[in-house]
Amino acid sequence: MRLHFEARGVGSELELDPGTWTLGGAADDGIRFPGLPSHLLELDLREDRVWVTCTAPRPVGRAVLAPGIRRWLLPGERIQLSRVAQLRLEGPGDNPDTRRLLRSLLCGGGAEEHSASARLSCIAGVDAGVTFPLLGETVELGRLPSCGVQLGDGAVSRRHLQLTAERGAHRVHDIGGRNRSRCNGRWLRSGKLLSDGDVLAVGRSLLCYQGERPSLAPPLTSSGPAPPAPPAAPSAAGAG
C-alpha cells in the first residue's frame, strides 16, 4: 500500500505492507515522524482498503474524524497530522490500478445497472464498508426497512434524510431526524445539492456521496444494409 507524507512542502513516499501500523512521534510507533504526538493514529492496511482510527480529533478528507471512530480512508483523501504535515493515500489520478480499485470499491461489486447510479458508501459506523445505490427519483435514509438506505446505527432516526435526484446529482432534505446532520463537517443545510466526495455525518456514521456516472457501455452502431446474396449455382440440368 502506498501513502504520501508531506511536511513543509517536502514529500516522501511510504510503501507499507498490509497490517496494523501506529503513526506518531514515539520511538515505538511503526511509522515515526519526529515532532508528532505519540500514537497519533492507527492505520489498518488491507489488500483492498485502508482504515484509520485517531486518538485525537483530526481532519480526514472533508470532515474532522472524532477519536476512537474507525473510518475507511478513500484513495486521494488526506489526513492532517499537524499544521505543517499531512498524510495522503495514493489518489485515483495517480495510478490506473488505483482508479479501477476505487471504482470497484464504490460500486460495491453490484450489478451493472447499479454501477452507473449515484451511491452512498458508509466509511465509518456500524455499516462501514457497505455501499448503497441511490435508485429511483427519491430515496430515504434511516433505520426503517422501507428506507432505500437503511442503517443499523442506533443514533440515526427511523426516517432521517431524503435524497431527491436532480441533474445527475442529489439534493438532500432533513425529514425529522432527532440529531442534526453534517456535510463536510458543517451543519447540513436542508435542500443542499450534493457534490462528488461530500461526506455526510448522520448519527455516528459517515457516508461518502458519489454522483451518477454515465454508462460505460459502447454505443450501438448500425451495421448498414446487408450485402446482396451471391447468385445461385447452376443446377445439374443447366437451368439458371
C-alpha positions as CSV (number, residue, x, y, z in Angstrom):
1,M,0.0,0.0,0.0
2,R,1.4,3.4,-1.0
3,L,1.0,6.6,1.1
4,H,2.5,10.0,0.6
5,F,3.8,12.0,3.6
6,E,4.4,15.8,3.2
7,A,5.7,18.3,5.7
8,R,6.6,22.0,4.9
9,G,6.4,21.3,1.2
10,V,8.8,18.3,1.2
11,G,7.2,14.9,0.4
12,S,8.2,11.3,0.6
13,E,6.6,8.0,-0.5
14,L,5.8,5.2,2.0
15,E,5.4,1.6,0.9
16,L,3.7,-0.3,3.7
17,D,2.8,-4.0,3.9
18,P,-0.7,-5.0,5.0
19,G,-1.2,-5.0,8.7
20,T,-1.8,-2.6,11.6
21,W,0.5,0.4,12.0
22,T,0.7,3.1,14.6
23,L,1.8,6.6,13.4
24,G,3.3,9.2,15.7
25,G,6.5,10.7,17.1
26,A,7.3,8.0,19.7
27,A,10.2,5.5,19.3
28,D,7.8,2.6,19.4
29,D,5.5,3.9,16.6
30,G,5.6,1.8,13.5
31,I,5.6,4.9,11.3
32,R,7.6,7.6,13.2
33,F,7.7,11.3,12.4
34,P,9.6,13.4,15.0
35,G,7.5,16.3,16.3
36,L,4.2,14.4,16.3
37,P,2.4,13.2,19.4
38,S,2.9,9.5,20.2
39,H,0.4,7.1,18.8
40,L,-1.4,9.9,17.0
41,L,-3.4,7.4,14.8
42,E,-3.6,3.8,13.8
43,L,-3.7,2.5,10.2
44,D,-5.2,-0.8,9.4
45,L,-3.9,-1.7,5.9
46,R,-5.8,-4.3,4.0
47,E,-5.2,-5.6,0.4
48,D,-8.1,-3.5,-0.9
49,R,-8.6,-0.6,1.5
50,V,-7.2,1.4,4.5
51,W,-8.9,2.0,7.8
52,V,-7.8,4.9,10.1
53,T,-8.5,5.5,13.8
54,C,-7.4,8.6,15.6
55,T,-6.6,9.2,19.3
56,A,-7.4,13.0,18.9
57,P,-9.7,14.9,16.5
58,R,-8.0,15.0,13.1
59,P,-9.2,16.4,9.7
60,V,-9.6,13.4,7.4
61,G,-10.8,14.1,3.9
62,R,-13.5,16.7,4.1
63,A,-14.5,16.3,7.7
64,V,-13.0,16.0,11.2
65,L,-12.7,12.5,12.5
66,A,-13.6,12.1,16.2
67,P,-11.3,10.0,18.4
68,G,-11.9,6.3,18.5
69,I,-14.0,6.2,15.3
70,R,-12.8,3.7,12.7
71,R,-13.0,5.2,9.3
72,W,-12.5,3.9,5.8
73,L,-9.8,6.1,4.1
74,L,-10.7,6.6,0.4
75,P,-7.9,6.9,-2.3
76,G,-6.9,10.6,-2.6
77,E,-8.0,11.6,0.9
78,R,-5.7,13.4,3.2
79,I,-5.1,13.1,7.0
80,Q,-3.9,16.4,8.5
81,L,-1.3,15.3,11.1
82,S,-0.3,18.8,12.2
83,R,-0.3,22.4,10.9
84,V,2.6,21.5,8.6
85,A,2.3,17.8,8.0
86,Q,-0.2,15.6,6.2
87,L,-0.6,12.0,5.0
88,R,-2.3,11.1,1.8
89,L,-3.4,7.7,0.4
90,E,-2.5,7.5,-3.3
91,G,-5.3,9.1,-5.3
92,P,-7.3,7.8,-8.3
93,G,-5.4,10.2,-10.5
94,D,-2.0,8.7,-9.6
95,N,-2.3,5.2,-10.8
96,P,-4.7,3.4,-13.3
97,D,-4.9,0.4,-10.9
98,T,-6.0,2.7,-8.1
99,R,-8.7,4.2,-10.3
100,R,-10.0,0.7,-11.0
101,L,-9.8,-0.2,-7.3
102,L,-11.7,3.0,-6.3
103,R,-14.5,2.3,-8.9
104,S,-14.8,-1.3,-7.7
105,L,-15.0,-0.2,-4.0
106,L,-17.6,2.5,-4.5
107,C,-19.7,0.4,-6.8
108,G,-19.6,-2.4,-4.3
109,G,-19.3,-5.1,-7.0
110,G,-23.0,-4.8,-7.7
111,A,-24.9,-5.3,-10.9
112,E,-24.0,-3.2,-14.0
113,E,-27.2,-1.1,-13.7
114,H,-26.1,-0.1,-10.2
115,S,-22.6,0.8,-11.1
116,A,-23.7,3.9,-13.1
117,S,-26.2,5.1,-10.4
118,A,-25.3,7.6,-7.7
119,R,-24.4,6.0,-4.4
120,L,-23.6,6.5,-0.7
121,S,-20.7,4.5,0.7
122,C,-20.6,4.1,4.5
123,I,-17.0,4.9,5.5
124,A,-17.5,4.9,9.3
125,G,-20.1,3.4,11.6
126,V,-21.9,0.1,12.1
127,D,-22.4,-0.3,8.3
128,A,-18.8,0.7,7.3
129,G,-17.8,-0.8,4.0
130,V,-21.4,-1.1,2.7
131,T,-22.3,0.8,-0.5
132,F,-25.9,1.9,-1.1
133,P,-27.0,2.6,-4.7
134,L,-29.5,5.5,-4.9
135,L,-32.1,4.1,-7.2
136,G,-35.3,6.0,-8.1
137,E,-36.2,9.7,-8.0
138,T,-36.4,9.8,-4.2
139,V,-34.6,7.8,-1.6
140,E,-35.0,8.0,2.1
141,L,-32.2,7.3,4.6
142,G,-32.9,6.0,8.1
143,R,-33.3,2.8,10.2
144,L,-36.7,1.7,8.8
145,P,-36.6,-1.3,6.5
146,S,-38.6,0.8,4.0
147,C,-35.7,3.2,3.6
148,G,-33.6,2.8,0.5
149,V,-30.5,3.5,2.6
150,Q,-31.2,1.5,5.8
151,L,-28.5,2.0,8.5
152,G,-28.1,-0.1,11.6
153,D,-26.7,3.0,13.6
154,G,-28.9,3.4,16.7
155,A,-28.2,7.2,16.6
156,V,-29.9,7.5,13.2
157,S,-33.6,8.3,13.2
158,R,-36.1,5.9,11.7
159,R,-36.6,8.4,8.8
160,H,-33.7,10.8,8.9
161,L,-32.9,12.2,5.4
162,Q,-34.4,12.3,2.0
163,L,-32.4,12.4,-1.2
164,T,-34.0,13.6,-4.5
165,A,-32.4,13.1,-7.9
166,E,-31.6,16.3,-9.7
167,R,-29.5,16.6,-12.9
168,G,-27.2,13.7,-12.2
169,A,-26.8,14.6,-8.5
170,H,-29.0,14.5,-5.4
171,R,-30.5,17.2,-3.2
172,V,-30.7,16.3,0.5
173,H,-33.5,17.2,2.8
174,D,-33.8,16.7,6.6
175,I,-37.1,14.9,7.3
176,G,-37.2,15.0,11.1
177,G,-34.0,13.4,12.4
178,R,-33.7,14.0,16.2
179,N,-30.0,14.7,15.7
180,R,-28.8,17.2,13.2
181,S,-26.6,16.0,10.4
182,R,-23.4,17.5,9.0
183,C,-22.0,17.7,5.5
184,N,-18.2,18.0,5.2
185,G,-18.0,18.9,8.9
186,R,-20.6,21.7,8.8
187,W,-24.2,21.6,9.9
188,L,-26.3,20.3,7.0
189,R,-28.5,22.9,5.3
190,S,-31.7,21.2,4.2
191,G,-32.0,21.4,0.5
192,K,-28.3,21.2,-0.2
193,L,-27.2,19.8,-3.6
194,L,-24.5,17.2,-3.0
195,S,-21.3,17.0,-5.0
196,D,-18.9,14.1,-5.6
197,G,-16.9,13.3,-2.5
198,D,-19.2,15.1,0.0
199,V,-19.2,13.4,3.4
200,L,-22.5,13.2,5.3
201,A,-22.3,12.7,9.1
202,V,-25.5,11.0,10.3
203,G,-25.8,9.7,13.8
204,R,-22.4,8.1,14.5
205,S,-22.0,7.2,10.8
206,L,-20.1,8.8,7.9
207,L,-21.3,8.3,4.3
208,C,-19.4,9.4,1.2
209,Y,-21.6,10.5,-1.8
210,Q,-20.7,9.8,-5.4
211,G,-22.9,11.2,-8.2
212,E,-24.3,9.4,-11.2
213,R,-21.8,8.0,-13.7
214,P,-22.5,7.9,-17.4
215,S,-22.9,4.4,-18.8
216,L,-19.7,2.8,-20.0
217,A,-21.4,0.6,-22.5
218,P,-20.3,1.3,-26.1
219,P,-23.0,3.0,-28.2
220,L,-24.9,0.8,-30.6
221,T,-24.0,1.4,-34.3
222,S,-25.9,0.5,-37.4
223,S,-24.3,-2.4,-39.4
224,G,-25.6,-0.9,-42.7
225,P,-27.5,-2.7,-45.4
226,A,-26.9,-6.4,-45.7
227,P,-24.6,-7.4,-48.7
228,P,-26.5,-8.8,-51.7
229,A,-26.9,-12.6,-51.8
230,P,-24.5,-14.4,-54.2
231,P,-26.1,-15.7,-57.4
232,A,-27.4,-19.3,-57.1
233,A,-25.2,-22.0,-58.6
234,P,-26.5,-23.6,-61.8
235,S,-28.3,-26.8,-61.4
236,A,-27.1,-30.1,-62.9
237,A,-29.7,-29.7,-65.7
238,G,-28.1,-26.4,-66.8
239,A,-31.0,-24.2,-65.7
240,G,-30.0,-20.9,-64.3
